[in-house]
Amino acid sequence: MGTGPRKPSCRSSGPCEVPGTPTASVLPPSNIFIGRQGIFDRSLGIYGYELLYRSSEHNAAGQFDGEQATSTVAINAFLEMGLDQVVGNHLAFLNLTRKFLTGEYPIPFPKERVVLEVLEDIPIDEELIAGIKALSAQGYTLALDDCLFTQRLCGLLPHAQIIKIDIRAASLDTIAAHVERFRAYPVKLVAEKIETQEEFERCRDLGFDYFQGYFLCVPKVLSGQRIPDNKLTILELLSKLQDPEIQAAELETLVSQDLSLSLKLLRYINSAFFALPGKIESIHQALVYIGTRVLRTWVTLLVLRGAEDTPTALMTTALARAKMCELLAAHAGIRDVDTYFTVGMFSVVDAILGIPMERILKSLPFSDAVSSALLERRGQLGAALSCAVAYESGQWDQVKFGTLAADAIARIYLDSITWADTLGQNLR
């Protein structure tokens, strides 16, 4: 099992005191990169994660034997690192090849934690149907991947619980007709490869149960020129928080005048995540214990989390990117890791607020280096953000940062998502 994140040392002077630096991941010598893609329910809560993988010696998944790839992913995720490090307490969707599905290879996965995906290119015959039927009888959840309704699926449908439909395989009108046909079976439907908020809303209207894709990070920009008052308030607060010249007394006043924010902050600082020696009862005490910079980071997270209708998964993405950018910088010997954390955290602020990034940056006192990294992925800051986003989205050939080795970047990613999942639970 994975060791999990180390609690932050809030009184240390190191650059990573909060967000804390997790202990190193356990990554087997097989050099398999593991990533994940979220699968969301209709309220944008996390239902599960599909595991993504690649060999560090190749540029894409599937360029080596499929049975070896699937079994290596399983060993990495479940035996070497621990399932919790990869998907937290959520379901893991795992692609399986024919020999696993027909019983030739054993499946050492806990049935309560996994969904077994049947890939669309596996030939359907009596042997496969018998294998799927047996797995279903054992209590495994089966998902048919990249499906449109065809007669060839009829032998599998009675034994499957989930159907995944690639919405880019046909027009949405055609997809709607297939959704109706699948409704004759007691299955849940997943719309996959969703790229925009508008596509998510359309698929939700069509009756899909779950949704997969990177659409959460794509902003649904507010119509009209005027920014709503509630968004302006958030921007103004963020602007003050990001002022590099802010003093402890100013920060204390800023936080204390917002009762709701103060209560949330004190609750989180007194949580097990910080593990402080005594109870903190005021913002002034918090400043004494954890310092201006750390407190400012936490208040910024709370402000973003408190934005209207911010999905938990989007905040988790912001946290994971922030931590990954920070750790990439630290491993590369860069001293100013705080700025890297900030770039990662603010990379989804346009999606959170529904305001174009360029307009947001005009309201924030960021340096040109930070602004150009967020807008155009320029400079070392932009390179770190590009690496984090590439790993997050499975664009393996773009996963690089300076001279860092591939296995080091893989460990950094796993540490980052573990830390983000843990911290995200405290931010709810």
Backbone hydrogen bonds in HBPLUS format (Angstrom, degrees):
<---DONOR---> <-ACCEPTOR-->    atom                        ^
c    i                          cat <-CA-CA->   ^        H-A-AA   ^      H-
h    n   atom  resd res      DA  || num        DHA   H-A  angle D-A-AA Bond
n    s   type  num  typ     dist DA aas  dist angle  dist       angle   num
A0002-GLY N   A0081-MET O   2.36 MM  79  4.51  99.4  1.98 130.0 129.5     1
A0012-SER N   A0009-SER O   3.25 MM   3  5.61 169.9  2.26 113.3 115.9     2
A0056-SER N   A0031-ASN O   2.82 MM  25  5.48 164.7  1.84 168.1 166.4     3
A0033-PHE N   A0054-ARG O   2.72 MM  21  5.17 156.0  1.78 155.2 161.6     4
A0054-ARG N   A0033-PHE O   3.06 MM  21  5.17 136.0  2.27 136.7 143.2     5
A0035-GLY N   A0052-LEU O   2.83 MM  17  4.70 164.8  1.85 128.0 132.1     6
A0052-LEU N   A0035-GLY O   2.89 MM  17  4.70 173.6  1.90 118.0 120.0     7
A0037-GLN N   A0050-GLU O   2.94 MM  13  5.21 143.3  2.08 138.9 150.4     8
A0050-GLU N   A0037-GLN O   2.88 MM  13  5.21 160.4  1.92 152.5 151.7     9
A0039-ILE N   A0048-GLY O   2.82 MM   9  5.21 145.6  1.94 162.4 152.5    10
A0047-TYR N   A0039-ILE O   2.76 MM   8  5.59 165.0  1.78 156.2 159.8    11
A0048-GLY N   A0039-ILE O   3.24 MM   9  5.21 155.1  2.30 140.4 142.4    12
A0040-PHE N   A0211-PHE O   2.72 MM 171  5.05 166.8  1.74 151.4 150.8    13
A0211-PHE N   A0040-PHE O   2.85 MM 171  5.05 146.5  1.96 139.0 148.7    14
A0041-ASP N   A0045-GLY O   2.80 MM   4  5.37 154.9  1.86 150.5 159.2    15
A0044-LEU N   A0041-ASP O   2.95 MM   3  5.11 161.1  1.99 115.1 117.3    16
A0049-TYR N   A0091-LEU O   2.90 MM  42  6.29 155.1  1.96 155.7 160.3    17
A0093-PHE N   A0049-TYR O   2.74 MM  44  5.88 171.5  1.75 145.7 148.4    18
A0051-LEU N   A0093-PHE O   2.95 MM  42  6.07 167.1  1.97 164.9 162.8    19
A0058-HIS N   A0055-SER O   3.00 MM   3  5.36 167.4  2.01 117.5 119.4    20
A0069-ALA N   A0065-ASP O   2.95 MM   4  6.21 157.8  2.00 151.8 158.9    21
A0070-THR N   A0066-GLY O   2.93 MM   4  6.10 169.6  1.94 154.9 156.5    22
A0071-SER N   A0067-GLU O   3.00 MM   4  6.12 168.0  2.02 149.3 153.1    23
A0072-THR N   A0068-GLN O   2.86 MM   4  5.94 152.4  1.94 147.0 154.8    24
A0073-VAL N   A0069-ALA O   2.94 MM   4  6.13 161.2  1.98 152.2 157.0    25
A0074-ALA N   A0070-THR O   3.03 MM   4  6.27 161.4  2.06 149.0 154.0    26
A0075-ILE N   A0071-SER O   2.99 MM   4  6.22 161.8  2.03 146.1 150.6    27
A0076-ASN N   A0072-THR O   2.83 MM   4  6.01 168.0  1.85 154.2 157.9    28
A0077-ALA N   A0073-VAL O   2.87 MM   4  6.01 177.5  1.87 158.6 159.3    29
A0078-PHE N   A0074-ALA O   2.85 MM   4  5.70 165.9  1.87 152.1 157.0    30
A0079-LEU N   A0075-ILE O   3.01 MM   4  4.99 140.5  2.17 121.6 133.7    31
A0080-GLU N   A0075-ILE O   2.85 MM   5  6.08 161.0  1.89 166.9 168.3    32
A0081-MET N   A0076-ASN O   2.94 MM   5  5.92 158.6  1.98 158.2 163.0    33
A0085-GLN N   A0082-GLY O   3.11 MM   3  5.72 139.4  2.28 113.6 123.0    34
A0086-VAL N   A0083-LEU O   3.01 MM   3  5.48 136.4  2.21 110.1 121.5    35
A0087-VAL N   A0083-LEU O   3.01 MM   4  6.22 172.8  2.02 169.8 171.1    36
A0088-GLY N   A0084-ASP O   2.83 MM   4  4.09 136.5  2.02 116.8 121.2    37
A0090-HIS N   A0087-VAL O   3.14 MM   3  5.62 162.7  2.17 131.4 135.8    38
A0092-ALA N   A0113-ARG O   2.85 MM  21  6.23 155.9  1.91 149.9 157.2    39
A0115-VAL N   A0092-ALA O   2.86 MM  23  6.08 152.8  1.93 144.0 143.7    40
A0094-LEU N   A0115-VAL O   2.93 MM  21  6.25 164.7  1.96 172.0 175.0    41
A0117-GLU N   A0094-LEU O   2.87 MM  23  5.71 178.2  1.87 146.1 145.8    42
A0096-LEU N   A0117-GLU O   3.05 MM  21  5.86 161.0  2.09 156.0 155.2    43
A0100-PHE N   A0097-THR O   3.12 MM   3  5.77 137.0  2.31 117.6 127.9    44
A0101-LEU N   A0097-THR O   3.28 MM   4  6.55 158.9  2.32 148.8 155.1    45
A0102-THR N   A0098-ARG O   2.89 MM   4  6.08 144.1  2.02 158.7 168.0    46
A0104-GLU N   A0099-LYS O   2.96 MM   5  5.04 116.7  2.37 147.3 161.9    47
A0105-TYR N   A0099-LYS O   2.89 MM   6  5.59 154.5  1.96 134.6 131.6    48
A0103-GLY N   A0100-PHE O   3.36 MM   3  5.42 158.0  2.42 100.2 106.6    49
A0113-ARG N   A0110-PRO O   3.01 MM   3  5.62 158.1  2.06 118.9 125.4    50
A0116-LEU N   A0141-THR O   2.89 MM  25  6.22 158.6  1.94 172.9 166.7    51
A0143-ALA N   A0116-LEU O   2.88 MM  27  6.01 162.0  1.91 151.2 150.1    52
A0118-VAL N   A0143-ALA O   2.75 MM  25  6.09 159.9  1.79 168.2 175.2    53
A0145-ASP N   A0118-VAL O   2.99 MM  27  5.74 171.0  2.00 153.4 152.2    54
A0122-ILE N   A0119-LEU O   3.33 MM   3  5.88 167.0  2.35 118.4 119.4    55
A0129-ILE N   A0125-ASP O   3.00 MM   4  6.25 169.3  2.02 159.6 162.8    56
A0130-ALA N   A0126-GLU O   2.95 MM   4  6.07 158.6  1.99 146.8 152.4    57
A0131-GLY N   A0127-GLU O   3.03 MM   4  6.25 153.8  2.10 143.5 150.7    58
A0132-ILE N   A0128-LEU O   2.89 MM   4  6.16 162.8  1.91 159.4 163.3    59
A0133-LYS N   A0129-ILE O   2.92 MM   4  6.06 159.2  1.96 147.7 153.9    60
A0134-ALA N   A0130-ALA O   2.98 MM   4  6.18 154.3  2.05 144.6 151.2    61
A0135-LEU N   A0131-GLY O   3.00 MM   4  6.28 159.6  2.04 149.9 155.0    62
A0136-SER N   A0132-ILE O   2.95 MM   4  6.14 161.3  1.98 151.6 156.7    63
A0137-ALA N   A0133-LYS O   2.98 MM   4  6.18 153.1  2.05 144.2 151.6    64
A0138-GLN N   A0134-ALA O   3.04 MM   4  6.31 135.4  2.24 140.1 152.0    65
A0138-GLN N   A0135-LEU O   3.12 MM   3  5.06 128.3  2.40  92.8 106.5    66
A0140-TYR N   A0135-LEU O   3.16 MM   5  5.66 158.4  2.21 156.1 149.4    67
A0139-GLY N   A0136-SER O   3.02 MM   3  5.23 155.7  2.08 104.9 112.7    68
A0161-GLN N   A0142-LEU O   3.01 MM  19  5.60 158.7  2.05 143.2 149.4    69
A0162-ILE N   A0142-LEU O   3.10 MM  20  6.30 147.5  2.21 157.2 157.6    70
A0144-LEU N   A0162-ILE O   2.94 MM  18  6.42 153.5  2.02 152.9 154.3    71
A0164-LYS N   A0144-LEU O   2.86 MM  20  6.02 168.0  1.87 174.2 170.2    72
A0147-CYS N   A0164-LYS O   2.78 MM  17  6.02 170.2  1.79 162.6 162.3    73
A0153-LEU N   A0150-THR O   3.12 MM   3  5.68 156.4  2.18 112.4 119.1    74
A0154-CYS N   A0151-GLN O   3.04 MM   3  5.40 155.6  2.10 111.7 119.1    75
A0156-LEU N   A0153-LEU O   2.84 MM   3  5.40 141.8  1.98 118.3 129.4    76
A0157-LEU N   A0153-LEU O   2.99 MM   4  6.08 154.2  2.06 159.8 167.4    77
A0159-HIS N   A0156-LEU O   2.91 MM   3  5.62 154.3  1.98 125.5 133.5    78
A0160-ALA N   A0157-LEU O   3.30 MM   3  5.18 160.7  2.34 103.8 109.4    79
A0188-LYS N   A0161-GLN O   2.90 MM  27  6.28 162.0  1.93 145.8 148.3    80
A0163-ILE N   A0188-LYS O   2.84 MM  25  6.24 158.3  1.89 165.3 172.4    81
A0190-VAL N   A0163-ILE O   2.77 MM  27  6.08 163.2  1.80 160.6 162.8    82
A0165-ILE N   A0190-VAL O   2.77 MM  25  6.07 168.4  1.78 177.1 178.7    83
A0192-GLU N   A0165-ILE O   2.90 MM  27  5.92 174.3  1.90 149.8 150.5    84
A0169-ALA N   A0166-ASP O   3.07 MM   3  5.53 165.7  2.09 116.6 120.0    85
A0167-ILE N   A0192-GLU O   3.22 MM  25  6.19 165.9  2.24 158.2 159.0    86
A0174-THR N   A0171-SER O   3.07 MM   3  5.20 117.0  2.48  98.3 113.0    87
A0175-ILE N   A0171-SER O   2.86 MM   4  6.21 158.5  1.91 151.8 158.9    88
A0176-ALA N   A0172-LEU O   2.90 MM   4  6.04 151.1  1.99 140.5 147.4    89
A0177-ALA N   A0173-ASP O   3.35 MM   4  6.70 148.1  2.46 139.7 146.3    90
A0177-ALA N   A0174-THR O   3.12 MM   3  5.28 121.4  2.48  98.7 112.5    91
A0178-HIS N   A0174-THR O   3.21 MM   4  6.61 153.6  2.28 148.9 155.9    92
A0178-HIS N   A0175-ILE O   3.07 MM   3  5.14 116.0  2.49  97.1 112.7    93
A0179-VAL N   A0175-ILE O   2.88 MM   4  6.20 152.0  1.96 153.9 162.7    94
A0180-GLU N   A0176-ALA O   3.16 MM   4  6.47 155.7  2.22 146.4 151.2    95
A0181-ARG N   A0177-ALA O   3.25 MM   4  6.59 151.6  2.34 141.7 148.7    96
A0182-PHE N   A0178-HIS O   2.97 MM   4  6.26 157.4  2.02 153.4 159.1    97
A0183-ARG N   A0179-VAL O   3.09 MM   4  6.28 133.5  2.32 142.3 154.6    98
A0183-ARG N   A0180-GLU O   3.24 MM   3  5.15 133.0  2.47  92.3 104.8    99
A0184-ALA N   A0181-ARG O   3.31 MM   3  5.89 167.2  2.32 112.3 116.1   100
A0185-TYR N   A0182-PHE O   2.95 MM   3  5.72 166.3  1.96 124.4 128.1   101
A0187-VAL N   A0185-TYR O   2.82 MM   2  5.57 137.3  2.00 106.4  93.4   102
A0209-ASP N   A0189-LEU O   2.95 MM  20  5.30 142.0  2.09 135.0 147.0   103
A0210-TYR N   A0189-LEU O   2.99 MM  21  6.27 157.8  2.04 156.1 156.9   104
A0191-ALA N   A0210-TYR O   2.93 MM  19  6.32 162.5  1.96 147.2 145.1   105
A0212-GLN N   A0191-ALA O   2.79 MM  21  6.10 157.3  1.84 165.0 163.8   106
A0194-ILE N   A0212-GLN O   3.07 MM  18  6.15 177.6  2.07 150.5 151.0   107
A0200-PHE N   A0196-THR O   3.11 MM   4  6.45 155.7  2.17 145.5 152.3   108
A0201-GLU N   A0197-GLN O   2.98 MM   4  6.29 160.6  2.02 150.8 155.0   109
A0202-ARG N   A0198-GLU O   3.00 MM   4  6.24 155.9  2.06 146.6 153.3   110
A0203-CYS N   A0199-GLU O   2.91 MM   4  6.10 163.8  1.94 152.6 156.8   111
A0204-ARG N   A0200-PHE O   2.87 MM   4  6.10 151.6  1.96 149.4 158.0   112
A0205-ASP N   A0201-GLU O   2.99 MM   4  6.21 150.7  2.08 141.6 149.2   113
A0206-LEU N   A0202-ARG O   3.00 MM   4  6.34 135.5  2.20 139.3 151.9   114
A0208-PHE N   A0203-CYS O   3.27 MM   5  5.93 165.3  2.30 159.1 154.7   115
A0207-GLY N   A0204-ARG O   3.12 MM   3  5.31 153.3  2.20 102.2 110.4   116
A0218-VAL N   A0215-PHE O   2.98 MM   3  5.19 161.0  2.02 111.2 117.2   117
A0222-LEU N   A0354-GLY O   2.81 MM 132  5.41 165.7  1.83 150.7 145.7   118
A0231-LYS N   A0228-PRO O   3.06 MM   3  5.42 123.9  2.39 106.3 120.0   119
A0232-LEU N   A0228-PRO O   2.94 MM   4  6.26 154.2  2.01 153.1 161.6   120
A0233-THR N   A0229-ASP O   2.92 MM   4  6.17 156.9  1.97 154.1 159.1   121
A0234-ILE N   A0230-ASN O   3.32 MM   4  6.52 154.8  2.39 135.6 141.4   122
A0235-LEU N   A0231-LYS O   2.91 MM   4  6.21 162.0  1.95 151.0 156.0   123
A0236-GLU N   A0232-LEU O   2.84 MM   4  6.06 160.9  1.88 154.3 159.2   124
A0237-LEU N   A0233-THR O   3.02 MM   4  6.21 157.2  2.07 145.1 151.3   125
A0238-LEU N   A0234-ILE O   2.83 MM   4  6.06 161.6  1.87 153.7 159.3   126
A0239-SER N   A0235-LEU O   2.84 MM   4  6.01 152.4  1.92 146.6 154.3   127
A0240-LYS N   A0236-GLU O   3.14 MM   4  6.42 156.8  2.20 144.8 149.6   128
A0241-LEU N   A0237-LEU O   2.96 MM   4  6.20 158.6  2.00 149.6 156.2   129
A0242-GLN N   A0238-LEU O   2.93 MM   4  6.09 147.6  2.03 148.4 155.9   130
A0243-ASP N   A0240-LYS O   3.29 MM   3  5.32 159.4  2.33 101.5 107.6   131
A0246-ILE N   A0243-ASP O   3.10 MM   3  5.55 169.8  2.11 121.8 122.9   132
A0251-LEU N   A0247-GLN O   2.95 MM   4  6.24 160.6  1.99 157.2 163.0   133
A0252-GLU N   A0248-ALA O   2.88 MM   4  6.11 158.5  1.93 151.1 157.2   134
A0253-THR N   A0249-ALA O   3.02 MM   4  6.24 160.2  2.06 146.2 151.0   135
A0254-LEU N   A0250-GLU O   2.89 MM   4  6.05 163.0  1.92 150.2 155.4   136
A0255-VAL N   A0251-LEU O   3.02 MM   4  6.18 163.2  2.04 153.0 156.0   137
A0256-SER N   A0252-GLU O   2.90 MM   4  5.90 162.8  1.93 148.6 154.4   138
A0257-GLN N   A0253-THR O   3.12 MM   4  6.12 147.8  2.23 149.3 154.0   139
A0258-ASP N   A0255-VAL O   3.11 MM   3  5.64 161.3  2.15 115.3 121.2   140
A0262-SER N   A0258-ASP O   2.89 MM   4  6.11 158.8  1.93 156.5 163.5   141
A0263-LEU N   A0259-LEU O   2.95 MM   4  6.18 163.6  1.98 155.8 159.1   142
A0264-LYS N   A0260-SER O   3.06 MM   4  6.28 163.6  2.09 149.9 154.4   143
A0265-LEU N   A0261-LEU O   2.93 MM   4  6.06 162.7  1.96 149.6 154.8   144
A0266-LEU N   A0262-SER O   2.97 MM   4  6.18 164.5  2.00 152.6 156.2   145
A0267-ARG N   A0263-LEU O   2.99 MM   4  6.14 154.0  2.06 144.8 152.3   146
A0268-TYR N   A0264-LYS O   2.99 MM   4  6.27 160.0  2.03 153.9 158.2   147
A0269-ILE N   A0265-LEU O   2.91 MM   4  6.10 161.2  1.95 152.9 158.5   148
A0270-ASN N   A0266-LEU O   3.05 MM   4  6.10 142.9  2.19 139.8 148.4   149
A0271-SER N   A0268-TYR O   3.02 MM   3  4.99 160.3  2.06 104.0 109.0   150
A0274-PHE N   A0271-SER O   3.29 MM   3  6.05 142.2  2.44 117.0 122.5   151
A0286-ALA N   A0282-SER O   3.06 MM   4  6.39 156.5  2.12 145.3 152.0   152
A0287-LEU N   A0283-ILE O   2.97 MM   4  6.26 153.5  2.04 149.0 155.4   153
A0288-VAL N   A0284-HIS O   3.09 MM   4  6.41 151.8  2.17 146.5 154.0   154
A0289-TYR N   A0285-GLN O   2.98 MM   4  6.28 157.2  2.03 153.9 159.6   155
A0290-ILE N   A0286-ALA O   2.89 MM   4  6.00 172.5  1.90 159.3 161.3   156
A0291-GLY N   A0287-LEU O   2.87 MM   4  4.71 139.8  2.04 121.1 130.0   157
A0295-LEU N   A0291-GLY O   3.06 MM   4  6.13 162.8  2.09 150.2 155.7   158
A0296-ARG N   A0292-THR O   2.87 MM   4  5.98 157.2  1.92 149.8 156.3   159
A0297-THR N   A0293-ARG O   3.09 MM   4  6.36 152.7  2.16 143.7 150.5   160
A0298-TRP N   A0294-VAL O   3.10 MM   4  6.46 160.2  2.14 151.9 156.2   161
A0299-VAL N   A0295-LEU O   2.91 MM   4  6.16 162.9  1.94 156.2 161.1   162
A0300-THR N   A0296-ARG O   2.95 MM   4  6.09 160.0  1.99 148.3 153.8   163
A0301-LEU N   A0297-THR O   3.06 MM   4  6.34 157.5  2.11 147.5 153.2   164
A0302-LEU N   A0298-TRP O   2.97 MM   4  6.24 158.0  2.01 150.0 155.8   165
A0303-VAL N   A0299-VAL O   2.86 MM   4  6.11 153.9  1.93 152.1 159.4   166
A0304-LEU N   A0300-THR O   3.02 MM   4  6.27 166.1  2.03 153.9 156.8   167
A0305-ARG N   A0301-LEU O   2.81 MM   4  5.98 156.7  1.87 147.0 154.7   168
A0306-GLY N   A0302-LEU O   2.87 MM   4  5.94 139.1  2.04 139.1 149.5   169
A0307-ALA N   A0304-LEU O   3.21 MM   3  5.37 160.5  2.25 104.2 110.1   170
A0310-THR N   A0307-ALA O   3.27 MM   3  5.79 141.6  2.42 145.4 136.0   171
A0314-LEU N   A0311-PRO O   3.02 MM   3  5.33 130.0  2.28 104.0 116.7   172
A0315-MET N   A0311-PRO O   3.28 MM   4  6.74 154.4  2.35 151.1 157.7   173
A0316-THR N   A0312-THR O   2.91 MM   4  6.23 153.4  1.98 150.6 158.9   174
A0317-THR N   A0313-ALA O   2.98 MM   4  6.22 149.6  2.07 139.7 147.4   175
A0318-ALA N   A0314-LEU O   2.98 MM   4  6.29 157.0  2.03 145.1 151.1   176
A0319-LEU N   A0315-MET O   2.89 MM   4  6.15 160.3  1.93 152.1 157.1   177
A0320-ALA N   A0316-THR O   2.86 MM   4  6.04 161.2  1.89 149.6 155.0   178
A0321-ARG N   A0317-THR O   2.90 MM   4  6.07 164.9  1.93 153.7 157.7   179
A0322-ALA N   A0318-ALA O   2.95 MM   4  6.07 159.6  1.99 144.7 151.1   180
A0323-LYS N   A0319-LEU O   2.89 MM   4  6.10 169.5  1.90 154.1 156.5   181
A0324-MET N   A0320-ALA O   2.89 MM   4  5.98 158.6  1.93 146.0 152.7   182
A0325-CYS N   A0321-ARG O   2.87 MM   4  6.03 165.8  1.89 153.9 157.3   183
A0326-GLU N   A0322-ALA O   3.00 MM   4  6.20 160.1  2.04 148.0 153.9   184
A0327-LEU N   A0323-LYS O   2.87 MM   4  6.08 163.2  1.89 153.0 157.1   185
A0328-LEU N   A0324-MET O   2.84 MM   4  5.97 156.4  1.90 150.9 157.5   186
A0329-ALA N   A0325-CYS O   3.11 MM   4  6.29 161.5  2.15 145.4 149.9   187
A0330-ALA N   A0326-GLU O   2.94 MM   4  6.23 159.2  1.98 147.5 153.9   188
A0331-HIS N   A0327-LEU O   2.87 MM   4  5.99 166.2  1.89 151.3 154.4   189
A0332-ALA N   A0328-LEU O   3.02 MM   4  6.15 134.9  2.23 138.4 150.6   190
A0332-ALA N   A0329-ALA O   3.13 MM   3  5.06 127.7  2.41  93.0 107.2   191
A0334-ILE N   A0329-ALA O   2.89 MM   5  5.07 162.0  1.93 156.1 150.3   192
A0333-GLY N   A0330-ALA O   3.11 MM   3  5.22 160.5  2.15 105.2 110.3   193
A0337-VAL N   A0335-ARG O   2.84 MM   2  5.67 135.4  2.04 108.2  94.6   194
A0340-TYR N   A0337-VAL O   3.07 MM   3  5.12 119.4  2.45  96.8 112.0   195
A0341-PHE N   A0337-VAL O   3.01 MM   4  6.38 155.1  2.07 153.3 160.2   196
A0342-THR N   A0338-ASP O   2.97 MM   4  6.29 158.9  2.01 150.8 156.3   197
A0343-VAL N   A0339-THR O   3.01 MM   4  6.29 157.7  2.06 147.9 152.9   198
A0344-GLY N   A0340-TYR O   3.12 MM   4  6.40 165.6  2.15 152.1 155.0   199
A0345-MET N   A0341-PHE O   2.95 MM   4  6.18 163.2  1.98 155.0 159.9   200
A0346-PHE N   A0342-THR O   2.92 MM   4  6.05 160.3  1.96 154.6 159.2   201
A0347-SER N   A0344-GLY O   3.32 MM   3  5.26 155.9  2.39  98.6 105.6   202
A0349-VAL N   A0346-PHE O   3.21 MM   3  5.04 168.8  2.22 104.5 107.5   203
A0351-ALA N   A0348-VAL O   3.01 MM   3  5.25 122.0  2.35 102.2 116.6   204
A0352-ILE N   A0348-VAL O   3.00 MM   4  6.34 148.6  2.10 150.4 160.2   205
A0353-LEU N   A0349-VAL O   2.96 MM   4  6.05 162.5  1.99 147.2 151.0   206
A0354-GLY N   A0350-ASP O   2.75 MM   4  5.37 134.9  1.96 135.1 146.3   207
A0359-ARG N   A0356-PRO O   3.04 MM   3  5.41 123.1  2.38 105.9 119.5   208
A0360-ILE N   A0356-PRO O   3.05 MM   4  6.39 155.4  2.11 152.7 160.5   209
A0361-LEU N   A0357-MET O   2.92 MM   4  6.14 163.8  1.95 160.1 163.1   210
A0363-SER N   A0360-ILE O   2.89 MM   3  5.44 150.7  1.97 113.9 123.1   211
A0364-LEU N   A0361-LEU O   3.26 MM   3  5.07 153.1  2.34  96.2 104.0   212
A0371-SER N   A0367-SER O   3.00 MM   4  6.27 171.8  2.01 157.2 159.6   213
A0372-SER N   A0368-ASP O   2.87 MM   4  5.93 164.0  1.89 149.3 153.7   214
A0373-ALA N   A0369-ALA O   3.08 MM   4  6.13 142.8  2.22 134.8 144.8   215
A0374-LEU N   A0370-VAL O   3.00 MM   4  6.26 156.5  2.05 152.2 157.9   216
A0375-LEU N   A0371-SER O   2.91 MM   4  6.06 154.0  1.98 149.3 156.9   217
A0376-GLU N   A0372-SER O   2.82 MM   4  5.35 154.8  1.88 132.4 141.1   218
A0378-ARG N   A0372-SER O   3.32 MM   6  5.60 173.4  2.32 113.8 115.7   219
A0377-ARG N   A0373-ALA O   2.99 MM   4  4.08 134.5  2.20 108.8 114.8   220
A0382-GLY N   A0378-ARG O   2.91 MM   4  4.52 135.1  2.11 138.9 137.7   221
A0383-ALA N   A0379-GLY O   2.90 MM   4  6.19 144.7  2.03 142.8 153.6   222
A0384-ALA N   A0380-GLN O   3.00 MM   4  6.25 154.0  2.06 148.2 153.5   223
A0385-LEU N   A0381-LEU O   3.11 MM   4  6.40 161.4  2.14 148.3 153.2   224
A0386-SER N   A0382-GLY O   2.85 MM   4  6.01 157.9  1.90 146.1 152.7   225
A0387-CYS N   A0383-ALA O   2.98 MM   4  6.16 153.2  2.06 142.9 149.6   226
A0388-ALA N   A0384-ALA O   3.03 MM   4  6.31 160.2  2.07 149.4 154.3   227
A0389-VAL N   A0385-LEU O   2.93 MM   4  6.15 166.2  1.95 156.8 160.1   228
A0390-ALA N   A0386-SER O   2.87 MM   4  5.94 155.5  1.93 145.0 152.4   229
A0391-TYR N   A0387-CYS O   3.00 MM   4  6.21 162.9  2.03 150.7 154.5   230
A0392-GLU N   A0388-ALA O   3.00 MM   4  6.11 163.4  2.03 146.2 151.6   231
A0393-SER N   A0389-VAL O   2.98 MM   4  6.14 144.8  2.11 144.6 152.8   232
A0395-GLN N   A0390-ALA O   2.88 MM   5  4.85 151.2  1.96 148.9 148.8   233
A0394-GLY N   A0391-TYR O   3.20 MM   3  5.14 162.7  2.23 103.6 108.9   234
A0398-GLN N   A0395-GLN O   2.95 MM   3  5.79 161.4  1.99 126.1 132.2   235
A0399-VAL N   A0396-TRP O   3.10 MM   3  5.25 169.1  2.11 112.2 115.0   236
A0404-LEU N   A0401-PHE O   3.11 MM   3  5.92 160.2  2.15 147.5 148.4   237
A0408-ALA N   A0405-ALA O   3.13 MM   3  5.28 124.9  2.44  99.1 113.1   238
A0409-ILE N   A0405-ALA O   3.15 MM   4  6.54 155.1  2.21 152.5 159.0   239
A0410-ALA N   A0406-ALA O   3.01 MM   4  6.31 152.7  2.09 147.1 155.0   240
A0411-ARG N   A0407-ASP O   3.06 MM   4  6.28 156.1  2.12 142.9 148.2   241
A0412-ILE N   A0408-ALA O   2.97 MM   4  6.22 158.2  2.02 146.8 153.2   242
A0413-TYR N   A0409-ILE O   2.93 MM   4  6.19 157.4  1.98 149.8 155.2   243
A0414-LEU N   A0410-ALA O   3.10 MM   4  6.37 166.2  2.12 151.3 154.0   244
A0415-ASP N   A0411-ARG O   2.89 MM   4  6.10 164.7  1.91 155.9 160.3   245
A0416-SER N   A0412-ILE O   2.90 MM   4  6.02 150.4  1.99 144.9 153.6   246
A0417-ILE N   A0413-TYR O   2.98 MM   4  6.32 160.7  2.02 159.0 162.1   247
A0418-THR N   A0414-LEU O   3.09 MM   4  6.16 157.1  2.14 146.2 152.8   248
A0419-TRP N   A0415-ASP O   2.96 MM   4  6.09 164.1  1.99 146.6 151.3   249
A0420-ALA N   A0416-SER O   2.87 MM   4  6.01 160.4  1.91 147.1 153.2   250
A0421-ASP N   A0417-ILE O   2.90 MM   4  5.96 158.9  1.94 143.3 148.6   251
A0422-THR N   A0418-THR O   3.06 MM   4  6.27 161.6  2.10 149.0 153.8   252
A0423-LEU N   A0419-TRP O   2.90 MM   4  6.09 171.6  1.91 157.4 159.7   253
A0424-GLY N   A0420-ALA O   2.74 MM   4  5.69 154.9  1.80 144.7 153.1   254
A0425-GLN N   A0421-ASP O   3.21 MM   4  6.38 144.3  2.35 139.9 146.6   255
A0426-ASN N   A0423-LEU O   2.93 MM   3  5.17 126.6  2.22 102.7 117.0   256
A0427-LEU N   A0423-LEU O   3.10 MM   4  6.44 128.0  2.38 142.1 156.8   257
A0427-LEU N   A0424-GLY O   3.12 MM   3  4.99 135.8  2.32  92.4 104.9   258
